[in-house]
Amino acid sequence: MAGDGAGADKPSVGLKLAHGFGAAAFGIKNNGFDYFLLLFYGTVIGLEPGLVGLAILIALVFDALSDPLVGYWSDNFRSKWGRRHPFMYAAALPVAFSYFLLWNPPELNQTGLFLYLTGLAVLIRTFITFYETPSSALIPELSTDYDERTSLQSYRLFFGWSGGSIMSVVMFGALLTGPLGMLDREAYATYGIISSVLIFAAIMVSALGTHSRIPHLHRPVATGERYSVTRIFREMIETLSEKSFLALFFATVLFAIATGISAALAFLMLRYFWGFGEFQIFIWTCTVFFSALLGFLLAPWATRRLGKKRATITLGLLAFTIQPAPVLLRLFGLMPENGDPLLFPLVLGINVIDLALIIAVQAVSYSMIADLVESNQLRTGRRSEGVYYAAMTFTRKVTQGIGVAAAGLILSLIAFPEGADPDAVSPETLWRLGAFYAPTLLLLWLSALYCVSRYKIDRAGHEENLRRLRAAG
């Protein structure tokens, strides 16, 4: 069977770079949706903000159907280009063009704008799934090596984080610096052009850069059973019922909710709680590159030294106690006051280290998904990389939305004033913001690490699974 021992050799740096660079497409798309979409449509274009949220919610409903189906389809697709690459090539132009259209809407009324945004949000998220899920699912096939899978995932996260950060730097450092600032419609149109070109380039570099591996990748096993809706859902449920997967699934849910809260409140914490100015926030955005690089280096090292589960828990305990520490210290009056020249470099330095640890945790924990593939293959006779990665991707999409909603609830509970000048918000309100923010994140992160502790596949277990597959093959 094609693919037997395909990943036994260690992938070259060139292959890792090509495969990982493709994640920049997903990072750019996510960055735009998370940070600029509501601002652009709700403020610049004038669409009712509630309708913007409804459009994204509708797109998530479509994701609930498309993500697992694309994953299953790419697991079972047959072509001369294998299971994954036809999807990757097919996604490149549609996702880039639809992303360009998103930031260049025509003049429409409220109903027309809502339908335009909803349609494009559905198309973009579906097209990016056609690339991201098959591309991520290549990781278990590019290498069977326990450590190399973490390295492959580290490259993906490095480029994913860097791709999104590059566009934030471009926006805040260049495009939105004109007289209209964040209300400059032409800046968003230019952003759409630059982002679309980068998304297309990232997908094509990744697809072409991994094309030579197609003859060595696995091919679906012919069972003789006809495809039907019943069979598809039966096999997906069978695949996703593994206990170690469920441990990662619930951990990912909690991680994503915490990430959603942190992202949604990031600007408020920087601008209001810490009192940082716009240039300081710009510098803060730029340092994400350093965190991504440190996380990229740290994840493979920790896997080699500790194994994946212990590395995730150890790095996680460090990251998730460091992250809320400055806020908790401020609540007890143990941090420099706002405006103190020591405050910004102190909080920034802590954030660079903490974000690096979080990125490393993500890289190691996501690479644990790859080791489920052989375990599931022994149990079911099928390789279901696409189903696993699609499930985790969809989980992150949905639960980050829950995190944003939770952040809104926190702001409502503390009666945080909308649109207020930072100097006009009372110290009591800011204290309550920190008092809700830090403990909530700490509880979610630690609960996620508990779920990771229930994962059962270690290095020895993975090697045993590979041995049993070789013996049976």
VOMIZA-75544 format. One line per field, with one value per residue (C-alpha): x, y, z. Coordinates in pm, 1 decimal, m for minus. Each point is the difference from the previous one (the first is absolute). Layout:
N
x	(X / ...)
y	(Y / ...)
z	(Z / ...)
This chain:
473
x	(0.0 / 133.2 / 111.2 / 136.0 / 279.3 / m42.9 / 83.6 / 277.5 / 270.9 / 36.4 / m145.0 / 251.1 / 2.8 / m119.5 / m301.8 / m80.9 / 29.2 / m226.6 / m262.4 / 10.7 / m12.0 / m348.7 / m132.7 / 55.6 / m317.1 / m209.4 / 179.1 / m68.5 / m364.5 / m48.2 / 173.4 / m230.9 / m313.8 / 106.0 / 132.6 / m121.2 / m326.6 / m233.3 / 186.2 / m18.0 / m360.9 / m141.3 / 181.3 / 139.9 / m270.3 / m286.9 / m156.4 / m181.6 / 256.2 / m261.2 / m40.4 / 376.4 / m12.6 / m298.5 / 185.4 / 294.8 / m238.1 / m163.8 / 345.0 / 76.6 / m314.2 / 128.2 / 338.9 / m170.5 / m99.6 / 293.1 / 295.6 / m58.2 / m126.0 / 308.7 / 217.2 / m176.8 / 3.2 / 373.9 / 60.4 / m178.0 / 72.0 / 172.2 / 196.8 / 337.6 / 96.1 / m96.0 / m252.8 / 99.0 / 158.0 / m303.3 / m181.0 / 299.0 / 46.0 / m373.4 / m25.9 / 276.3 / m169.7 / m356.6 / 107.0 / 232.8 / m257.6 / m286.2 / 222.4 / 76.9 / m373.8 / m66.3 / 198.9 / m132.4 / m379.9 / m224.1 / m238.0 / m302.0 / m278.1 / m3.4 / m167.9 / 232.2 / 310.8 / m116.0 / m58.3 / 331.2 / 195.0 / m179.7 / 58.1 / 368.4 / 54.6 / m148.0 / 205.5 / 328.6 / m33.5 / m100.0 / 281.7 / 261.1 / m122.6 / 65.7 / 361.4 / 68.1 / m148.2 / 175.5 / 323.1 / m1.2 / m87.0 / 329.5 / 197.5 / m46.5 / 91.3 / 308.1 / 159.2 / m76.3 / 275.4 / m132.3 / 223.7 / m10.7 / m377.2 / 41.8 / 259.1 / m239.5 / m275.7 / 240.4 / 71.8 / m375.1 / m67.6 / 299.9 / m123.4 / m363.3 / 72.9 / 249.0 / m236.4 / m272.7 / 244.7 / 154.4 / m338.1 / m66.6 / 335.0 / m77.1 / m339.8 / 101.5 / 345.8 / m79.7 / m352.7 / m197.2 / 239.9 / m171.7 / m227.4 / m303.6 / 181.9 / m207.2 / m288.2 / 197.5 / m195.1 / 280.7 / 237.8 / m222.6 / m25.5 / 381.2 / 9.4 / m230.9 / 233.7 / 316.2 / m165.5 / m150.2 / 332.8 / 174.0 / m274.7 / 25.4 / 380.8 / 0.9 / m239.1 / 179.5 / 347.2 / m126.8 / m176.4 / 288.9 / 261.2 / m158.0 / m106.2 / 305.7 / m114.7 / m327.3 / 129.9 / 105.2 / m326.5 / m268.6 / m294.7 / m349.6 / m73.4 / m266.7 / m272.0 / m255.5 / m268.6 / m201.6 / 17.4 / m311.1 / m89.8 / m38.6 / 344.4 / 167.0 / m140.7 / 55.0 / 368.6 / 46.5 / m156.7 / 213.3 / 313.1 / m78.5 / m101.8 / 358.9 / 64.1 / 330.1 / m167.1 / m280.2 / 262.0 / 155.7 / m342.2 / m110.9 / 344.1 / m25.9 / m348.0 / 129.2 / 318.0 / m205.5 / m249.5 / 288.4 / 165.4 / m326.6 / m32.9 / 363.0 / m23.4 / m331.9 / 127.8 / 356.4 / m49.9 / m196.2 / 266.1 / 281.6 / m172.2 / m206.9 / 140.4 / 368.0 / m46.5 / 226.3 / m5.2 / m47.7 / 372.5 / 60.2 / m281.6 / 161.6 / 331.4 / m192.7 / m139.8 / 345.6 / 146.6 / m230.3 / 269.4 / 251.7 / m250.6 / m78.7 / 371.2 / 61.9 / m302.9 / 117.3 / 335.3 / m138.5 / m267.9 / 226.9 / 258.1 / m262.6 / m141.6 / 341.2 / 70.9 / m338.5 / m229.1 / m312.5 / m240.8 / 253.0 / 129.6 / m349.9 / m80.8 / 338.1 / 7.4 / m368.6 / 43.9 / 276.0 / m195.9 / m331.5 / 137.7 / 221.8 / m282.5 / m233.4 / 285.2 / 44.5 / m375.5 / m22.5 / 302.5 / m164.8 / m317.1 / 208.4 / 189.8 / 330.9 / 55.1 / 126.2 / m275.6 / m123.4 / 236.6 / 302.8 / 284.1 / 68.8 / m353.3 / m3.8 / 333.6 / m86.6 / m344.5 / 125.4 / 289.7 / m230.0 / m240.2 / 273.7 / 108.3 / m353.8 / m124.9 / 302.2 / m96.4 / m362.8 / 105.7 / 225.1 / m289.2 / m217.1 / 267.3 / 55.1 / m367.7 / m105.5 / 275.0 / m157.0 / m290.2 / 237.4 / 81.2 / m367.7 / 5.8 / 186.7 / m196.0 / m324.5 / 134.6 / 63.3 / m350.2 / m198.9 / 227.0 / m31.1 / 226.9 / m216.9 / 238.8 / m245.0 / m284.6 / 221.0 / 143.7 / m337.0 / m159.4 / 270.1 / m6.7 / m376.8 / 18.9 / 245.1 / m218.0 / m319.7 / 134.6 / 205.4 / m338.3 / m120.7 / 305.2 / m92.0 / m354.3 / 142.8 / 215.7 / m312.6 / m167.3 / 293.1 / m26.7 / m373.4 / 46.7 / 246.6 / m203.2 / 300.1 / m82.0 / m7.9 / 226.3 / 130.9 / 335.8 / 254.9 / 38.0 / m377.1 / m37.3 / m4.8 / 273.5 / m272.3 / m125.7 / 354.1 / 62.0 / m313.0 / 112.9 / 327.9 / m174.1 / m223.9 / 262.3 / 291.7 / m179.7 / m229.1 / 295.9 / 191.1 / m295.6 / m53.0 / 369.4 / 47.8 / m318.8 / 132.5 / 328.0 / m193.8 / m170.2 / 340.3 / 111.3 / m262.8 / 172.0 / 155.7 / 238.5 / 363.7 / 319.9 / 11.2 / m367.7 / 48.3 / 299.3 / m202.1 / m283.9 / 246.3 / 150.5 / m343.1 / m91.7 / 324.2 / m61.8 / m353.4 / 95.9)
y	(0.0 / 346.8 / 182.0 / m295.2 / 149.2 / 321.0 / 223.4 / m213.0 / 234.7 / 337.9 / 276.2 / 247.8 / 359.7 / 103.7 / m228.0 / 129.3 / 359.6 / m61.2 / m186.6 / 241.7 / 312.9 / m99.2 / 66.7 / 371.4 / m9.6 / m112.4 / 246.4 / 296.0 / m96.9 / m47.7 / 327.5 / 190.3 / m162.5 / 40.1 / 356.6 / 194.8 / m140.9 / 144.8 / 331.7 / 23.6 / m103.4 / 140.5 / 335.9 / 79.4 / m153.4 / 65.0 / m344.2 / m52.0 / m177.9 / m254.4 / m100.5 / m45.5 / m242.0 / m180.1 / m42.7 / m161.7 / m223.3 / m120.2 / m74.9 / m207.8 / m206.8 / m78.6 / m84.5 / m256.9 / m184.3 / 70.1 / m58.1 / m367.5 / m82.3 / 150.1 / m190.0 / m328.5 / 67.1 / 69.0 / m321.3 / m205.3 / 191.5 / m183.7 / 175.5 / m6.8 / 285.8 / m195.1 / 80.9 / 351.6 / 203.6 / 33.0 / 181.8 / 221.8 / 108.2 / 49.2 / 232.6 / 246.8 / 233.6 / m11.0 / 82.2 / 280.2 / 158.1 / m23.3 / 154.4 / 289.0 / 54.1 / 1.7 / 322.8 / 164.4 / m3.7 / 188.0 / 277.0 / m186.4 / 54.7 / m177.0 / m313.4 / m16.1 / 45.6 / m267.6 / m250.5 / 95.7 / m46.4 / m322.5 / m154.8 / 88.8 / m110.2 / m340.6 / m28.3 / 107.5 / m230.6 / m290.8 / 61.4 / 36.0 / m330.6 / m163.5 / 104.2 / 0.1 / m338.6 / m207.3 / 195.6 / m55.9 / m365.6 / m44.2 / 22.1 / m366.1 / m106.1 / 216.9 / m168.7 / m286.6 / 123.2 / 104.5 / 308.3 / 103.3 / 35.6 / 266.3 / 170.3 / 0.4 / 145.9 / 263.2 / 121.2 / 28.5 / 198.9 / 226.0 / 96.2 / 12.5 / 245.4 / 194.7 / 30.2 / 154.4 / 223.0 / 130.6 / 125.7 / 164.3 / 179.7 / 105.8 / 131.5 / 186.0 / 100.1 / 112.9 / m27.4 / 154.9 / 288.2 / 251.1 / 290.0 / m229.9 / m254.3 / m312.3 / 143.1 / 6.0 / m220.0 / 3.8 / m144.1 / m305.4 / m38.8 / m1.2 / m244.5 / m227.9 / 3.3 / m69.3 / m270.5 / m176.7 / m15.1 / m137.0 / m258.4 / m123.2 / m12.2 / m186.5 / m269.8 / m51.1 / m13.0 / m260.5 / m211.7 / 12.3 / m44.9 / m323.8 / m127.3 / m225.4 / m199.9 / m110.3 / m343.5 / m76.8 / 98.9 / m240.6 / m85.6 / m88.0 / m366.5 / m143.5 / m169.0 / m75.4 / 170.2 / 269.6 / 352.5 / 125.2 / 261.7 / m277.1 / m140.5 / 339.9 / 93.1 / m349.3 / 11.3 / 355.7 / m87.6 / m313.5 / 203.8 / 278.4 / m227.1 / m82.3 / 103.9 / 174.8 / 203.7 / 99.1 / 117.8 / 224.6 / 107.3 / 136.8 / 152.1 / 180.4 / 126.9 / 153.2 / 135.0 / 166.1 / 159.6 / 146.2 / 121.3 / 164.3 / 184.8 / 111.8 / 122.7 / 178.4 / 186.6 / 54.7 / 359.6 / 94.5 / m145.6 / 175.7 / 335.2 / 29.0 / m235.1 / 72.8 / 343.3 / m65.5 / 235.9 / m84.9 / m17.0 / m229.4 / m226.7 / m2.1 / m108.8 / m264.9 / m134.9 / m12.7 / m212.2 / m289.7 / m102.1 / m52.4 / m206.9 / m210.4 / m65.0 / m93.7 / m229.5 / m155.8 / m88.3 / m100.6 / m251.9 / m261.5 / 32.7 / m59.0 / m300.0 / m164.1 / 59.8 / m69.7 / m172.1 / 170.0 / m28.8 / 99.9 / 280.8 / 137.5 / m9.6 / 140.6 / 281.6 / 64.6 / 35.8 / 253.4 / 190.1 / 9.7 / 113.7 / 264.9 / 142.0 / 122.4 / 82.6 / 369.9 / 58.7 / m173.6 / 196.3 / 323.5 / m92.8 / m25.4 / 323.0 / m172.0 / 130.2 / 344.4 / 253.9 / 88.4 / 247.6 / m131.3 / m45.8 / m349.4 / m127.4 / m45.4 / m186.1 / m215.5 / m105.7 / m31.6 / m225.0 / m224.2 / m20.4 / m94.5 / m291.4 / m103.5 / 6.8 / m208.2 / m259.4 / 1.8 / m48.7 / m287.6 / m156.6 / 25.6 / m158.0 / m296.9 / m59.4 / 24.9 / m246.4 / m247.5 / m23.1 / m151.4 / m290.0 / m91.1 / m99.8 / m329.7 / m86.4 / 51.0 / m194.3 / m302.3 / 28.6 / 67.3 / m87.9 / 355.6 / 304.7 / 297.1 / 292.4 / 233.1 / m76.9 / 59.2 / 329.8 / 122.9 / m67.5 / 192.4 / 289.4 / 35.7 / m20.0 / 290.8 / 207.6 / m44.9 / 20.8 / 312.3 / 155.2 / m118.8 / 169.3 / 327.8 / m32.0 / m71.0 / 311.1 / 200.3 / m145.9 / 107.3 / 355.8 / 0.9 / m129.9 / 275.5 / 264.5 / 100.8 / 329.5 / m15.0 / 239.8 / 168.1 / 174.5 / m208.9 / 277.5 / 6.2 / m363.7 / m28.2 / m195.4 / m217.6 / m106.4 / m79.5 / m199.1 / m206.6 / m53.2 / m148.8 / m196.5 / m174.6 / m27.7 / m170.2 / m266.3 / m94.2 / m63.7 / m186.6 / m230.8 / m75.5 / m64.0 / m231.3 / m191.4 / m49.9 / m137.5 / m245.6 / m127.9 / m36.9 / m215.2 / m259.4 / m54.6 / m347.7 / m25.1 / 57.2 / m59.4 / m371.4 / m44.3 / 173.3 / m219.7 / m309.3 / 109.6 / 41.6 / m343.4 / m165.0 / 170.1 / m117.1 / m352.1 / 1.7 / 161.0)
z	(0.0 / m84.1 / 304.7 / 197.0 / 199.1 / m189.4 / 288.8 / 148.2 / m134.1 / 160.8 / m219.1 / m139.3 / 118.7 / m345.8 / 25.0 / 348.1 / m119.5 / m299.4 / 200.8 / 290.1 / m215.8 / m114.8 / 351.0 / m64.5 / m211.5 / 296.3 / 229.8 / m229.2 / m41.7 / 376.0 / 81.4 / m233.6 / 136.8 / 363.7 / m0.8 / m303.1 / m134.7 / 264.5 / m5.0 / m380.2 / m57.5 / 324.1 / 1.3 / m344.1 / m222.0 / 241.2 / 29.1 / 330.5 / 226.9 / 107.4 / m365.1 / m30.6 / 291.9 / m150.5 / m330.7 / 180.0 / 196.4 / m321.8 / m143.9 / 310.8 / m60.2 / m348.3 / 152.9 / 220.5 / m317.2 / m231.0 / 234.7 / 89.0 / m349.1 / m165.1 / 247.2 / m74.2 / m374.9 / m2.8 / 198.9 / m266.5 / m322.2 / m284.8 / m273.1 / m171.9 / 233.3 / 311.1 / 270.5 / 106.3 / m279.2 / m231.5 / 282.5 / 71.1 / m360.9 / m50.2 / 301.7 / m90.0 / m248.0 / 143.9 / 356.0 / m114.9 / m232.6 / 250.0 / 270.2 / m235.2 / m60.8 / 376.0 / 42.7 / m314.6 / 34.6 / m244.2 / 109.2 / 142.9 / 253.1 / 336.5 / m135.5 / m298.6 / 215.2 / 242.8 / m281.7 / m163.8 / 325.6 / 88.8 / m340.6 / m5.4 / 361.2 / m84.3 / m319.8 / 159.8 / 299.4 / m225.2 / m249.7 / 275.2 / 145.3 / m337.3 / 42.4 / 375.1 / 90.9 / m272.2 / 51.5 / 378.0 / m57.9 / m186.9 / 326.1 / 102.8 / m355.2 / m42.4 / 300.3 / 236.7 / 232.5 / 342.1 / 25.9 / m365.6 / 14.5 / 266.7 / m218.7 / m297.5 / 215.9 / 134.0 / m352.7 / m66.8 / 315.0 / m59.8 / m345.8 / 111.8 / 279.8 / m212.5 / m296.7 / 211.7 / 185.1 / m322.2 / m113.3 / 338.3 / m23.8 / m358.6 / 105.7 / 316.5 / m120.7 / m354.8 / m140.9 / 288.1 / 66.3 / m231.7 / 105.2 / 26.9 / 215.3 / 59.4 / m205.4 / m326.6 / m242.7 / m257.2 / 258.8 / 40.6 / m378.4 / m20.1 / 288.7 / m199.2 / m299.3 / 201.9 / 209.9 / m301.0 / m182.0 / 311.1 / 58.3 / m360.0 / 16.3 / 333.4 / m122.0 / m329.8 / 161.2 / 247.5 / m263.1 / m249.1 / 271.5 / 123.9 / m345.9 / m34.6 / 303.1 / m166.4 / m115.0 / 358.1 / 170.8 / 113.3 / m218.8 / 124.2 / 58.8 / m230.2 / 207.9 / m271.4 / 209.5 / m175.0 / 136.4 / 173.3 / 259.4 / 257.0 / m74.8 / 7.6 / 340.6 / 139.9 / m93.8 / 127.5 / 337.2 / 18.7 / m71.5 / 245.8 / 288.2 / 101.1 / 361.2 / m68.9 / m274.4 / 236.9 / 250.9 / m265.0 / m123.6 / 337.8 / 59.9 / m334.5 / 88.6 / 322.8 / m164.1 / m274.2 / 241.2 / 198.8 / m321.0 / m108.4 / 330.3 / m10.3 / m361.7 / 52.3 / 305.8 / m122.8 / m116.7 / 312.6 / 226.3 / m184.5 / m47.2 / 317.3 / 265.7 / m73.0 / m159.7 / m299.8 / m297.4 / m368.0 / m78.0 / 296.4 / m121.3 / m345.6 / 155.2 / 194.3 / m328.6 / m160.3 / 280.9 / m90.3 / m251.9 / 280.3 / 196.7 / m307.2 / m58.1 / 365.0 / 0.9 / m327.2 / 161.2 / 338.2 / m104.9 / m166.7 / 279.3 / 269.2 / m188.4 / m22.6 / 368.6 / 155.9 / m247.7 / m133.4 / 290.6 / 266.6 / m221.6 / m53.7 / 371.1 / 110.8 / m255.0 / 61.9 / 375.5 / m63.2 / m264.8 / 177.9 / 332.1 / m163.7 / m214.9 / 278.2 / 239.1 / m96.0 / 26.5 / 337.3 / 126.4 / m113.0 / 191.2 / 317.1 / m72.3 / m77.7 / m355.7 / m111.2 / m54.6 / m349.1 / m161.4 / 187.8 / m255.7 / 139.6 / m56.7 / m377.8 / m39.1 / 303.4 / m123.2 / m360.1 / 101.7 / 200.7 / m295.4 / m249.6 / 219.0 / 86.5 / m360.3 / m104.5 / 260.7 / m118.2 / m364.1 / 107.6 / 191.8 / m310.0 / m219.7 / 230.7 / 77.8 / m366.3 / m98.0 / 244.1 / m246.2 / m256.2 / 232.8 / 19.7 / m367.4 / 40.8 / 314.5 / m191.1 / m298.3 / 220.5 / 143.6 / m318.9 / m292.8 / m134.2 / 0.8 / 96.0 / 27.0 / m171.2 / 239.1 / 304.3 / m120.5 / m128.2 / 338.6 / 184.5 / m247.9 / 28.0 / 378.7 / 7.5 / m233.3 / 200.7 / 352.3 / m70.7 / m79.9 / 340.5 / 149.4 / m167.7 / 139.2 / 347.2 / m28.6 / m79.4 / 307.6 / 217.5 / m132.0 / 70.5 / 355.1 / 86.2 / m190.1 / m210.4 / m180.0 / m381.2 / m190.4 / 313.0 / 11.5 / 198.0 / 257.2 / 54.3 / 113.5 / 379.2 / 183.5 / 154.3 / m345.3 / m114.8 / 317.9 / m67.7 / m360.4 / 120.6 / 274.9 / m255.2 / m275.2 / 176.3 / 209.4 / m291.4 / m230.0 / 269.7 / 68.9 / m370.1 / m71.6 / 297.9 / m81.2 / m353.9 / 135.7 / 215.6 / m316.4 / m169.3 / 293.7 / m104.3 / m336.9 / m9.8 / m297.7 / 97.2 / m197.9 / 85.2 / m86.3 / m335.0 / m85.5 / 92.2 / m228.5 / m287.6 / 70.4 / m2.8 / m326.5 / m162.2 / 122.6 / m137.1 / m331.7)
